[in-house]
Every structure is written in C-alpha cells, then in structure tokens.
C-alpha cells in the first residue's frame, strides 16, 4: 500500500470528463448490485451539475486517485460526492478526505451532511467514521456528522457523560 499523502487540488473545468469517468468506474459495483447501472446516465448527471469551485481532486503520485465535491450552506457542509478510484480503494484516501472535511467543519461549527445509495458499502464506511443515519428513501440513506460542539442542544462534553 502506498503511504504517500495525496495532494488535494481544486478541480478545473478541463477535469470534468476525467472526473465523470472516475465516478462511473467507482459507482459501477454499487449500481450494478441494485440493477441501476447506466454509465451514460451517471456520467451525464455529474457533468450537468459539475462546478469546479466546489470540486477537489485527489492526486497521488501524479495519478487521479479520487475526488470530492463539498458545498457550504448556511447551516451545514454538504459532501455531494466522494469517489476513490478502484486502484486506490483501501488505501485510506477516503478517511483522509473525511478528516480533512471535518477539520473544515469544526471551526465553522457546522455539521457535515451527505447521502449514500442504500445498499452501497459506503454506508458502513460513513458510519465507521462517525456519521449517523438521519433518514432514508427507497434508494438512499442520509447521514450527518456533528462534533459535540455542533450538535443541536449540545453545550459541552459534560452533557454526554
């Protein structure tokens, strides 16, 4: 396993096609398992909403290893996408990204919210990293991470002991 830290770099408009391809490749197993894999639809959905100013690519040893999309709202950060290229799965990149995003959320006092396909292994990943399930639909689960100081109604750690 490569232990080189990734470079987190702002995406450019010219990255759109490569990021869309990585998304399709990364989503394939989860979407196939629920009978919803349509590579052109997955690609088009990403490209139609692509905003480079909210997108960060992960570069490891000059390779595109993954990317994430983070949106800042008034009351939360929204992790819209987090994909790791199959060749880099299990390398800790996803955990590094979540740690990075948490470090952004803490000083802002904001929770992080996201959505994951119901039957995706991503659900276990997010739960293992402190996200709690807040809702669900037929296809998706919704999650939120809050540091103690960002939890509604929480004033101190002593409230939880």
Secondary structure as UniProt FT lines:
FT   STRAND          7..10
FT   HELIX           13..15
FT   HELIX           16..33
FT   TURN            34..35
FT   HELIX           39..49
FT   HELIX           52..54
FT   STRAND          55..60
FT   TURN            61..62
FT   STRAND          63..72
FT   STRAND          76..84
FT   HELIX           86..88
FT   TURN            89..90
FT   HELIX           93..108
FT   STRAND          111..117
FT   TURN            118..119
FT   HELIX           122..128
FT   TURN            129..130
FT   STRAND          132..136
FT   STRAND          140..145
FT   HELIX           148..150
FT   TURN            152..153
FT   HELIX           157..160
//
